[in-house]
Amino acid sequence: MIINIDFNSDEAIYMQLRNQIIMGIAQDEIKDGESLPSVRQLADELGVNMHTVNKAYALLREDGYLKLDRRKGAVVCISLDSRPRHLEMMNVNIRMMVAEAVCKQISPEEMHQIISNMFREFGEFRDDGGRQ
Amino acid sequence: MIINIDFNSDEAIYMQLRNQIIMGIAQDEIKDGESLPSVRQLADELGVNMHTVNKAYALLREDGYLKLDRRKGAVVCISLDSRPRHLEMMNVNIRMMVAEAVCKQISPEEMHQIISNMFREFGEFRDDGGRQ
């Protein structure tokens, strides 16, 4: 999996890293049970501070995407324990998104369409993964 | 309109302020053409720095929610010029949201439901506004 950090982005580097790892899991590029590079290795590779990678890994662990294994290091492990908390956060985020949509005259149908497209896109990634 | 700043939140104060003003517009509490308090007044009221309010107003202007009038100050003015850029940003944000949903086994139907609920909620706010 290739991680691209945009050093000019407004988005904090640890968030970019967190998000790209989640994207990699959703696209089936990183599988459940797979080890991620060590903090030092990834920091070296990306040219970022070890604290930054640590922070991203800590967030991913907190959000139930990773666990820390003494021997294997950071291992992808999707926990559904956080699903209710996750749905709650999603409600908060979508509420804000819909507020903006209402102001900008973006219709429910347009938003439903975007969501359907995205689910289809991820579905295709995952189907491809299965076929390989 | 009552603005509540959570000083303990991870979210930057200017973003909280920006978001709550957009929420107020979507809920029809602040109408198109209405003046917002001056930067100094709002900063005093909320107990925040004037730069913070300035930053929120600048963002709102950039995103086509406000214009600056020499006499009236910051005036709510929804511009649809930024609609395409807005839809693009929405695509990016929903893509990330769906990636998380895929990992956490949140179904398309669940997301569609949240969106429909939110549009209904804002619709009710706006209907009430019309009746008063």
HADDOCK unambig.tbl for C-alpha pairs under 7 A between the chains (distance, minus, plus):
assign (segid A and resid 22 and name CA) (segid B and resid 99 and name CA) 6.71 0.50 0.50
assign (segid A and resid 22 and name CA) (segid B and resid 100 and name CA) 6.63 0.50 0.50
assign (segid A and resid 23 and name CA) (segid B and resid 99 and name CA) 5.64 0.50 0.50
assign (segid A and resid 25 and name CA) (segid B and resid 103 and name CA) 6.99 0.50 0.50
assign (segid A and resid 26 and name CA) (segid B and resid 99 and name CA) 5.19 0.50 0.50
assign (segid A and resid 26 and name CA) (segid B and resid 102 and name CA) 5.86 0.50 0.50
assign (segid A and resid 26 and name CA) (segid B and resid 103 and name CA) 5.63 0.50 0.50
assign (segid A and resid 78 and name CA) (segid B and resid 103 and name CA) 6.94 0.50 0.50
assign (segid A and resid 80 and name CA) (segid B and resid 104 and name CA) 6.10 0.50 0.50
assign (segid A and resid 83 and name CA) (segid B and resid 104 and name CA) 6.14 0.50 0.50
assign (segid A and resid 91 and name CA) (segid B and resid 114 and name CA) 6.58 0.50 0.50
assign (segid A and resid 94 and name CA) (segid B and resid 115 and name CA) 6.75 0.50 0.50
assign (segid A and resid 95 and name CA) (segid B and resid 118 and name CA) 5.96 0.50 0.50
assign (segid A and resid 98 and name CA) (segid B and resid 118 and name CA) 6.59 0.50 0.50
assign (segid A and resid 98 and name CA) (segid B and resid 119 and name CA) 6.54 0.50 0.50
assign (segid A and resid 99 and name CA) (segid B and resid 22 and name CA) 6.71 0.50 0.50
assign (segid A and resid 99 and name CA) (segid B and resid 23 and name CA) 5.65 0.50 0.50
assign (segid A and resid 99 and name CA) (segid B and resid 26 and name CA) 5.18 0.50 0.50
assign (segid A and resid 100 and name CA) (segid B and resid 22 and name CA) 6.64 0.50 0.50
assign (segid A and resid 102 and name CA) (segid B and resid 26 and name CA) 5.87 0.50 0.50
assign (segid A and resid 103 and name CA) (segid B and resid 26 and name CA) 5.65 0.50 0.50
assign (segid A and resid 103 and name CA) (segid B and resid 78 and name CA) 6.93 0.50 0.50
assign (segid A and resid 104 and name CA) (segid B and resid 80 and name CA) 6.08 0.50 0.50
assign (segid A and resid 104 and name CA) (segid B and resid 83 and name CA) 6.12 0.50 0.50
assign (segid A and resid 108 and name CA) (segid B and resid 116 and name CA) 6.93 0.50 0.50
assign (segid A and resid 108 and name CA) (segid B and resid 119 and name CA) 6.85 0.50 0.50
assign (segid A and resid 112 and name CA) (segid B and resid 112 and name CA) 6.17 0.50 0.50
assign (segid A and resid 114 and name CA) (segid B and resid 91 and name CA) 6.59 0.50 0.50
assign (segid A and resid 115 and name CA) (segid B and resid 94 and name CA) 6.74 0.50 0.50
assign (segid A and resid 116 and name CA) (segid B and resid 108 and name CA) 6.93 0.50 0.50
assign (segid A and resid 118 and name CA) (segid B and resid 95 and name CA) 5.95 0.50 0.50
assign (segid A and resid 118 and name CA) (segid B and resid 98 and name CA) 6.59 0.50 0.50
assign (segid A and resid 119 and name CA) (segid B and resid 98 and name CA) 6.54 0.50 0.50
assign (segid A and resid 119 and name CA) (segid B and resid 108 and name CA) 6.83 0.50 0.50
